[in-house]
Amino acid sequence: MEQTQAGSIPSSVQEVRARGDAFEAALERFNESLAGVREQAKHAAQYADDAVQKNPWTSVGIGFGIGVVVGALIAMAAGSRTTRVL
């Protein structure tokens, strides 16, 4: 096999096929992992939907609290960036 600055160049068709097979196997594993992540996200979304349906006012309160905290952090960050001239 020849070596170049860009990396190795396959010297035969079998090496190219082997790399293609390895790529296809990696792509299949990736797709299986992605399907698992999608399934977990689907279950998490269903759980969140059920929790909100069962406790709507608790959900509103939590959302309000998170909004207050994020707003306070943004206000503090904006206030610390302004320069004051005396």
Backbone torsions as a table, in degrees:
resi	resn	phi	psi	omega
1	MET	NA	138.4	-179.9
2	GLU	-87.2	146.6	177.1
3	GLN	-108.2	135.6	175.6
4	THR	-127.2	176.9	177.8
5	GLN	-65.8	-33.1	-177.9
6	ALA	-78.0	-14.7	-178.9
7	GLY	136.1	-156.1	-177.5
8	SER	-95.9	145.7	177.3
9	ILE	-109.1	127.3	-179.7
10	PRO	-63.1	137.8	-177.0
11	SER	-95.1	-6.1	180.0
12	SER	-146.3	163.3	179.3
13	VAL	-65.2	-32.7	-179.8
14	GLN	-62.6	-38.0	179.3
15	GLU	-67.3	-38.5	178.1
16	VAL	-65.0	-43.4	178.2
17	ARG	-63.1	-40.6	-179.9
18	ALA	-63.2	-40.8	177.7
19	ARG	-66.1	-38.8	176.9
20	GLY	-63.4	-41.2	177.8
21	ASP	-64.6	-40.9	178.5
22	ALA	-64.6	-40.0	178.0
23	PHE	-63.8	-44.1	179.5
24	GLU	-63.2	-39.8	178.3
25	ALA	-65.0	-42.1	178.6
26	ALA	-65.3	-40.0	178.7
27	LEU	-64.2	-39.5	178.0
28	GLU	-64.9	-43.5	177.4
29	ARG	-62.7	-40.0	178.2
30	PHE	-62.2	-45.7	-179.7
31	ASN	-64.0	-37.3	176.7
32	GLU	-65.1	-42.2	178.2
33	SER	-64.1	-42.3	179.1
34	LEU	-62.5	-39.3	177.7
35	ALA	-63.8	-38.9	177.1
36	GLY	-64.6	-41.7	178.7
37	VAL	-64.6	-42.0	178.1
38	ARG	-60.6	-42.3	-179.4
39	GLU	-63.7	-43.3	178.2
40	GLN	-64.8	-40.6	178.4
41	ALA	-64.3	-38.2	178.3
42	LYS	-62.8	-44.1	178.4
43	HIS	-65.3	-40.6	179.2
44	ALA	-64.1	-41.7	178.8
45	ALA	-65.2	-40.0	178.1
46	GLN	-64.4	-41.4	178.1
47	TYR	-62.7	-45.0	179.5
48	ALA	-63.4	-41.1	179.2
49	ASP	-63.2	-43.6	178.2
50	ASP	-63.0	-42.3	-179.8
51	ALA	-63.1	-40.8	179.5
52	VAL	-68.5	-39.6	179.3
53	GLN	-64.3	-37.2	-178.3
54	LYS	-78.8	-30.9	-175.6
55	ASN	-133.3	69.4	-174.7
56	PRO	-65.5	-39.1	-177.2
57	TRP	-72.6	-32.7	175.2
58	THR	-64.1	-41.4	178.7
59	SER	-63.3	-40.8	178.0
60	VAL	-63.5	-42.8	179.1
61	GLY	-63.4	-42.4	178.8
62	ILE	-64.8	-43.3	177.9
63	GLY	-61.3	-41.4	177.9
64	PHE	-62.8	-45.0	-179.8
65	GLY	-62.2	-43.2	178.3
66	ILE	-64.0	-40.3	178.3
67	GLY	-62.4	-40.5	178.7
68	VAL	-64.3	-44.6	-179.1
69	VAL	-63.8	-46.9	180.0
70	VAL	-63.5	-42.4	177.9
71	GLY	-61.3	-41.1	178.7
72	ALA	-65.0	-41.0	178.7
73	LEU	-64.1	-41.0	178.4
74	ILE	-65.5	-42.1	179.1
75	ALA	-63.6	-40.7	178.5
76	MET	-66.4	-40.3	179.6
77	ALA	-66.3	-41.1	179.3
78	ALA	-68.4	-37.4	179.7
79	GLY	-69.1	-32.4	-178.8
80	SER	-77.6	-16.9	-179.3
81	ARG	-88.5	-17.7	-179.8
82	THR	-80.1	141.6	177.6
83	THR	-100.1	139.6	-178.1
84	ARG	-109.8	131.5	178.1
85	VAL	-102.9	129.8	-179.4
86	LEU	-91.3	NA	NA
